[in-house]
Amino acid sequence: MQLKAERDPLLDGLQTAARALSTRTTLPSLGGIMLIAAGGKLTARATDSELAVSVEVDAEVEGEGQLLLPGRLLADVARALPQGPVTISERSAEHDVEIKAGTAQFHLRLLDAEDFPRLPELEGETITMPAPALAETVERVARAASRDEVRPILTGIMVSVEGNSLTMVATDSYRLSVKRTELADAVAEPFEANVPARAMRELARVVSQGGVEEVQVAMPGNQIVFGAGGVTLSSRLIDGQFPNYRQLLPDAFDHDVKLPRGELLDVTRRIRYLAQRNAPLKMAFAEGELTVAAETPEIGDASESMPCAFSGEAMEIAFNPQFFIEGVESVETEEVVLRLTSPLRPGLLQPAGSEDFSYLVMPIRLTV
């Protein structure tokens, strides 16, 4: 078995597959990239048993078979090779491969390919979704997903499609992000699945980097499989009952404050430098004015005011700086609406003139 490819497309394929490599397993096969030659085509595959990525690589293929090589080492070697053609040749007697590029020559020992798990395929009933809308929706909500494996149900993004509506929801119990996207074409079969946020981020990355227009989706068993151009990405679904986000969103608020997104981001990003060691970002609303402040007693304090369309009784509320700023960053309109009721009730960030995106953030109780 011999493979010939230009360095850059080979490296791109290996780096994409390497995103699924395991970093914590004791199984050598899960640290490997499988190169599969079949039907004159080359495919690179990797998995950590939860996430799997399969990539078609532009290459000339002689013979058929499969080679399992140390994944990160293979990608590092490919990255270090000179520009131009690369040849990868199997040496059965030595149980390794020879990699040649220019005058550079490497020999990498093979891993046991029999230990590599079988990956789900994009087969059976599938639905088609527009790739740009899918990626944009993921990017808006993924930040709110939990990274704490103690509550695995919250580490996913709830993806639901019905008719021509795509909805994604993520929460870590301190904030909640909901994005609805209208699809140009209605989906025949509705579906709902809690997909690990990591898998959705990788899918969005593949779509954004590859100029993919459509994504195919299938759900065999407890898996979800996405086909995006020459990349197939699969993941286990998360079992359990995802929180009912509709019950968490308040029906009404006492104040709807419109704020210029750019200025609000500038101010909050500056002031957050003094909100260290779990100190909150304080937001004091008075007639026509917002003052953002933070204080870390051992370090110092900061405050800055900006005009805002607030009226009524003065009010002060505090938020986790990172959570609040990420919420504002997720709003893409020039104006953001901050909806408030009281210092002890959550605030809601939305784009001005639209309710397609909502970001609910819990307040931090201020001590007197």
C-alpha positions, -999 to +999 in steps of 0.1 A: +000+000+000+014+034-010+000+069-008+011+100-026-002+135-017+008+171-017+019+182+018-008+208+024-040+188+017-024+158+036-017+180+066-052+196+064-068+161+065-046+149+093-052+180+114-089+177+110-089+140+120-066+148+149-093+169+166-109+137+177-078+121+191-080+110+228-056+126+252-066+106+283-069+070+272-046+041+280-057+025+247-030+031+221-055+028+192-075+058+204-043+079+201-039+068+165-050+081+131-062+053+108-053+058+071-077+037+049-071+031+012-102+017-006-116+022-040-087+045-050-095+069-022-077+078+010-096+085+043-081+095+076-100+086+108-096+092+145-118+088+176-117+090+214-147+067+216-171+097+221-163+119+191-152+105+158-139+123+126-134+108+092-118+129+064-114+123+027-078+132+017-069+142-018-042+116-027-031+090-052-036+055-038-019+023-048-033-009-033-058-012-005-056-016+032-054+003+064-026+017+085-029+029+121-002+054+131+005+075+162-019+104+155-002+135+170+032+123+159+020+118+123+004+152+122+035+169+136+057+151+111+034+162+082+035+198+095+073+197+095+077+183+060+088+206+032+063+217+006+057+194-023+047+157-028+047+133+001+049+095-002+038+072+025+047+035+019+039+005+040+068-017+049+051-050+060+084-067+070+094-038+093+058-033+106+061+004+099+056+031+072+082+051+053+074+088+048+094+107+022+092+144+012+121+159-006+152+146+011+134+141+044+127+105+054+108+091+084+099+056+096+069+054+120+059+022+137+024+009+131-002+005+159-025-025+160-053-017+136-075-044+150-080-024+182-094+006+163-132+008+168-157+007+140-171+042+134-207+050+127-215+058+090-238+083+075-264+059+063-301+052+066-326+081+068-309+115+067-320+151+067-303+180+050-296+213+067-280+245+055-244+245+068-239+282+074-271+285+095-261+255+115-226+268+122-238+303+130-263+289+155-237+267+172-214+297+176-241+317+193-251+292+220-221+269+226-205+292+252-233+286+276-228+248+277-213+235+309-178+221+309-184+203+342-186+165+337-203+161+371-236+171+353-231+156+318-266+165+307-256+202+307-224+197+286-245+193+255-264+215+231-301+206+227-307+206+189-342+205+177-356+208+142-393+210+133-407+222+100-385+251+089-373+260+124-339+251+139-335+257+177-304+252+198-302+256+236-273+254+260-271+261+297-247+256+326-273+265+352-259+300+356-268+311+321-290+300+293-286+306+256-313+300+230-311+306+193-338+300+167-330+300+130-355+299+102-345+274+075-353+281+038-368+246+034-389+226+059-375+194+073-398+164+066-390+145+098-386+166+131-359+155+155-344+165+189-311+154+203-287+165+231-254+166+213-221+172+232-211+208+228-176+197+218-190+178+188-211+208+177-181+231+180-160+208+158-188+206+132-190+244+131-153+245+127-154+221+098-182+240+081-166+274+085-131+263+073-143+241+044-169+264+027-195+237+031-231+246+020-251+216+033-248+192+062-264+157+061-276+144+095-285+109+106-292+094+140-284+057+141-292+044+176-277+066+203-253+083+179-256+113+156-237+115+124-230+146+104-217+147+068-201+180+058-183+180+025-156+154+027-158+151+065-180+128+085-183+136+122-201+114+147-208+116+184-226+098+211-258+115+222-262+125+259-288+106+277-312+122+302-337+149+305-325+183+293-340+212+313-372+227+299-357+261+288-392+276+281-400+274+318-367+292+327-374+322+305-395+348+323-427+360+306-422+397+313-396+422+326-400+456+343-372+473+323-361+469+287-328+489+284-314+495+249-276+498+249-251+503+221-234+469+218-199+482+209-197+507+237-211+483+263-185+457+253-157+483+256-168+495+290-174+461+305-141+447+291-122+475+307-138+473+341-136+436+343-098+439+349-107+449+385-133+422+389-108+395+400-111+366+425-148+360+418-156+397+422-188+407+404-194+432+376-218+458+391-242+477+369-260+507+385-289+521+365-301+556+371-322+580+350-305+581+316-272+566+328-255+532+335-224+530+357-204+498+354-181+491+384-159+465+399-138+462+430-112+437+443-103+449+478-066+437+477-061+452+442-083+482+436-115+493+419-128+508+387-159+524+374-172+540+341-205+556+331-223+556+298-256+570+287-286+546+285-323+548+280-332+539+316-361+555+335-377+548+368-364+539+402-326+535+404-314+499+404-281+480+409-275+445+397-243+424+395-232+396+371-204+373+366-181+394+343-172+365+319-208+353+316-222+388+310-196+398+284-199+365+265-236+372+264-231+406+248-206+392+224-232+367+212-256+394+202-248+405+167-269+436+163-256+472+168-279+476+198-285+451+226-316+450+248-310+442+285-342+431+301-344+434+339-369+430+368-349+432+400-314+427+414-323+392+424-339+381+391-320+370+360-313+395+332-320+387+296-299+399+266-315+400+232-308+417+199-327+449+194-358+443+173-356+405+174-363+376+198-346+349+177-317+349+202-320+350+240-292+349+266-304+346+302-278+352+329-283+348+367-273+378+389-249+377+418-263+388+451-246+420+464-237+422+500-245+454+518 
